[in-house]
Amino acid sequence: MLQKKIRQTFAITTLGCKVNQFESAEMIEQFRSAGWEMVPFTEKADLYLVNSCTVTGRSDAESRRMLRRARRANPEAKVIATGCYAQVSPEELQALSEVDQVLGNQEKHDILRHISLGNDQVSNLTDRTVTPELKLTSFADHTRAFLQIQTGCENGCSYCIVPIARGPNRSVPAEEVCAAVQRLAAQGYREVVLTGIHLGAYQPDLTGLLQKLDSSAYVERLRLGSIEPNELSDTLLELIATSPRICRHLHIPLQSGCDTVLQRMKRRYDSSFYRMIIEKAARCLPDCFLAADVIAGFPGETEAEFLETCELIASLPLADLHVFPYSRRPGTAAATMPGQVHPATIKERVSTLQNLAKVKQKLFRQRFIGQELQVLGQRHDAENNLATGLSGNYLEVRFPCTEDAVNTLHRVRITGQHHRYLTGTPI
């Protein structure tokens, strides 16, 4: 008599960047291919996986909180910590009673084998020269797919732990990227987001790769992750301006609008260069969603230096800010700098920048009232018969539509805005 196969369940939670989201999707595909069933992280599972982030102290704390939640959900389950926190500080996670196994970033790409071995494993990434093969064919219940085409960073910014967590710059060969985009398109994805730790450092040439993908027309939309200001070339801007596929959405880190702070950060530009790049992008791409990262409370940042940052941001045609409180990361140059800013002051500066971001968001959304936008449906509210989707220039739009709106492109006339989204009617 055949024995009934025992169902194995797993749950995963992801913290941090789009690269982590891509790698979680890759791990999910490995589990599902092996016959595991995925359940929500809030439910009882046989195995829990926390794909951690360590960019700030808050990220570390949230990772630990999720590990404790997993243990409470099922005291008998296997709880595994992976990701950047695991890569950088494995001993901290090994000391937690909630954690059964610690696996580094490299180990994600063959996660089931490493889990079966049962021991902690965190590979040294400093000598890595190649990226893992792109095997992903789907993106875990999303309507947009993220594709990691580059990893690692060698910029050496004084505050950043990422080079330790991810190693040196490595790029996926162009032909492999094209094949992966084609596979995702064949699975029905209408948009692919190209991600990387330092995307602009893609070798041999990010613009050349985009030209290949654009001309191949595998998917209706291609979107870029974050790109450094000194890597946004005139050629790349022209390609985006003329392409029917590349989304008019650029995330260009600022970090500070004060030159003395930028120097201490070891950033490779000054405030006048950043202004020139943002204003040029706005001229070339008038409807482009331009976003920036900014750090509040970097060591030694005076009130006058902080105000320089606020004044620069206020004067620029930005649509949004990602605001980060400075977080002291052991092993970085900034961790030992004098003049560490008091946490209460950092909190106040974060609030000021977030309020500035809200003003920028509202003004940008307001520009599109009365206009038409192409919107990719992402979810459907059956009770109210409303679809929510994302425009090419990264605006959330809600409009009346039936359930088949999901993963379909719609022309929507914008009629108003409400809080963080636009409202409209389909054409």
N, C-alpha and C positions, 0 to 999 in steps of 0.2 A: 504493500500500500504506500502511495506517494505521500510524503510528509508535506504539510502546508508550509510554504515559505514564510518565514517570519518577516514582517514589515519593519524596516529600519527607518527612523525619522531623524531629520536634522533641521536645525534652525540657524539662521545667520543674521547678524546685524553689522552694518557698515558705518564707520565714522570717517569723516574727512573728505578728501578730494575725489574728483571724477576718476582718477587713476585707481583709487581704492574701489570705487564702484565697478569699474571694469574688471578688476581682479576678483571681486566677489562674484560677479556674473560667471567668470571663468571657473571658479570653484563650485558654484551651483551646478554648472553643466557637468563637471566631473562627478559630483555626487549623483545627479539624476541618471547619468549614463550608467552608473554602477547599480542602479535600482533603488536608490534611497528616495524617500518621499520628503519633500520640504514642507514644513509647517511654520506658522508665524512664530516670531521669537517670544511672544507672550504665552505661547502654549507649551505643553509638556512635550519634550523631545528626547531622543536617545543621545543626541550629540548637539552641543551648542558651539558655534564658531563666532568669535568676536574679532572682526577685521579692524584693528585699532588705528588711531591717528596719534601723533605725538608733536604736532606743530606748536601746541601751547600746553601749559600746565592744565588748563581746563579740559583739553582733549584727553590727557592722561587720566584725569579724574573721571571723565565720562566713560572711558574704556573700563576702568575698574568697577564703576557702577553697573555697567552692563554684564560684566562677569559675575558680580554678586547676584544680579537678577536671574541669570541663567541657573546658578546653583540653587536659588530658592525655588525656581520653577520645577526643577527635578533634581533632588539631592543625589539620585543614583546615576545621573547622566554624566557623559564625558564632556568636560568644558575645555575648550582650546582657545588660546590667545595667539593671534597672528597679527601681521601688519607692522606699521612703523614703530609703535611703542614696543612691540615684541622684538623688533630688530635692534633698537637702540638701547633698551633697558631690560633685557631678558631676565636679569636677576631680580628685579623688582616684581615682575609677574610670577616668577618661580616661587617667590616668598609668600604669595597669596594662597590661602587654603582653598579658595574657590577654583583654582586653576589646576588642571590635570596635565596639560602639555603646552609648551611654548614653541611656536614655529615662526621662522623669519619670513621675510618677503620672498626670497627665492623659493622657499619650500611650498608656497602657495600653488606653484605651477604643477606640482605633483602631490597634491595635498593628501589624497587617500593613501598613497604609499607611505608617506611620513607618519600619518596617523596610525597605520597598521604597525609601524616599527615601535611606536609607543614612547620613544624618548624625545627629549627636547632637542631641537636642531635649529640653529641660527647661522646660516652661512655668512662668511665674510664677503662683502660685496665690493671691496675696494679694488679687487683685481679683475672684476667682471668686464668682458669686452663685447659680449653678444647679448641680445634680448631673447627671451623664450619664444618659441614658434607660436604664431597666432592660430589657435585652434578653435576659437569661439565661433559658434554658428547661430546663436540666439542671445538675447539679452534679458533673461530672467523677468518675464512678465512686464517689460517696459515697451512703450511705443517708439522710443528713440533708443538707438544703440550707441554706446561709447566704445571707442576703439583706441587702445593704448599703442601709439606708434613710436614712442620714445620714452626712455626712463633715465634717471640719474641727472646730476647737475654738478657743474664745476665752477659756478660763479663765485662761490666763496663769500656770500653776504655774511656780515659779522653776526647777525641774529639767528641764522637759519640752521636748523638741525637736519634738514632734508638731505644734504649730501652724505651725511653719516647714515641716514636711514635707507638711502637709495643707491649710493655708489656713484661712479663716474657716468658721463653721458654715453648712452648707447641707443642706436636707432634700428627699427625694423626695416629690412630692405623694401624698397618701393614696390617691387613686384608682389611681395607678400602682403603689403598693405592693400594694394589694388584687389588681390584675390580675396582678402578678408571682407572688404567692402562689398564685393560682388556676392559673396556668400550671404552676408547679412541682408542685402537687397533681395536675394532670392527667397529669403525667409519672410519677406513682407515688410521690412523696415523702410520707412520713407525718409528717415533722417539718420545720419551717422555723425557723431561728434568725435572729432580727432583730438585725443588727449595725450598729455605727456607731463613729466615733471618739469622739463624745460623745453617746451614744444618748439620754440624758435631755433633751438640748437639741433633740430633734426638734420641728419646727414644722409645724402650729400646736400640736399636743398629742399626746404619745405615748400617754396613757391613752385619748384619743378614738380614735386609730388602732387600738389594741388592742381596744377595744370593737367596732369595725367588723369586725375580723378574727375576733374571737371569735363574734360573732353570725352571721357569714357561714358559719362551719363548713367552710371550704375544706379544712383539714387537721386531723388528729387532735391534733397537738401544735404549739404555738407556744412558743418559748423566747427569752428576752431575753439580750442580751449585757450588758456591764458598765453599771451605772447609779450615778451619784453619790449619796452619802447624803442630800444636801439636795434631791434630786429624786425620792425615794421617798415619794410622797404617801400619805395615808390612802386616797384614792380608788383609787389604783393597787393598794395592798395588798388592799383589799376586792375589787377586780376579780379579782385572782389567786386569792383565797380562794374565790370563788364560781364561777370558770370551770372547765369540764371540760377545757379545751384548754391553757390557759397553764401551763407547767411550773413547779413549785415549786422554783425554782432562781434565786437572785439572787447576782450578783457585785457587791459593794459596796466600792469601794476605800477603804482606810484610810490607807495610806502611812506614818503614824506615830501612835503612841498618846500622844505627848507634845505638849502645847499649844505650847510654845516652838518645837519643830521644825515643827509644822504652820504656825505663823505665818511662819517663814522659808521654808517651802515655798509660801506664799501659797495654802494650801488654805482653803476657804470654810466651815469648821466647826471645832469643837473636839472634844476627846475625849469630853466629856460628851454632846454632841449625837450623836456616832457611837454611843456606848453606847445612848442612848435609841432610836435608829433600829433597831439590830440586835435589841435586846430586844423592841421592838414587832413587828418582822417575825417573830421566833421565836414570839411569842404568837399573832399572826394566822395564821401558817402553821407549825404545830408540826412538820411533817415536811419543811420547806423546807431545801434545801442552801444554806447561806449561806457565801459565800467572800469573801475580802478580799485586796487587793494591799497589800504593805508593802515599804518601801525601807529597807535597812540601810546605815548609814554616811553619811547625809546630812551635808553640811558643818557642822561645829561640834557634831555629835551627841556628847554626853558619855556616859560609861558609865551615869550616873544617868538620863539621858534615854532611853537605849536600854532600860533596865530598866523604865521607865514603859510603854514600848510592849509589852514582854513581859508585864507584869502585866495590862494592859488586855486583850490578846488571850487570855490564860489564863482570864480571868473571863467571856469572852463565849461565847455559844452558836454559835460558828463551826464549820463542817465542814471548811474547808481554807484554806490561805494560798498565794498566789503571791508568792514572795519574790524581790526584785530587789536585787542589790548596787548601791549608788549608782554611777552612771557619769557622769563629767564630760562634758557635751555643749557644745562650743563654740557660742556664740550664745545660751546661756541665762544667766539671772541667777546661778544657783547656781555656774556654772563659775568665777566670779571671787570667790566668797565666801571669807572667811578660814576657817581651821580645817578644811581638807580632811583627811578621815580616812585613816589609813594603810591600804593595801590588805589587809595581814594582819589588821588589826582588823575591817575590813569582812567579810573571809572568815569570821572567827570568829563574827561576829554573824549572818551568813547561815546558818551551820550551826546556831546556837542556834534561830533561827526555823524552819528546816526541821524540826528535831527536834520543836518545838512543833506544827508542822503535822501531823506523823505521828501524834502523840497525838490531835489533834482528829479526823483522818480515821478512826482506828480506833474512837474512841468513837461517832462518828456512824454508821458502818457497823453497829456492834454493836447499835444501837437497833432495827434492822430484822430481826434474826434471829427467825424464827417468824412474821413478817408476810408479807403478799402485796404484790408490786409489779408494776406493768405495765411490761414491758420491750420495747423495740424492738430486734429482732435486727439486728446490724450485720455480723457475720462468722461463718463456720462452719468448725470444725476437723473435716474428714472422717475423719481417722485416729482421733480419739477420740469422734467423733459428739457434739461439744459446740458449743453456740452461745454467743456473747458478745454482750451487748446493753447498752443504757443505759436506766435507769429515768427516769421523769419528773423525779425529784429527783436526777438526775445521778450515780447509782451504777452502776458497772460490775457486771454480773451474768453468771455463767456457769452454764449449765444444759444437761442432755442434750436434744438435739433433732435432727431431720433437717435437711437442707440448705435446705428451704423456710422455715426460721426467719428467714432474712435478709429484712429490710424487712417484717417481720410483727410485730404487737403480741401479746405473750404475757402471761398471768397466771402469775407464778412465786412459789412459796412459798420464802422464804429459809431456808436450813438452816445456813449457816455463813459464815465469812469467811476469806480467805486472802490475805495480803499486801495488795494494793491493790484487791481485788475481793471480791464476795460470791458464794456458791454457792447453788444452789437447784434445785427440781424444778418442772417446768411443771404447771399445774393443768388 
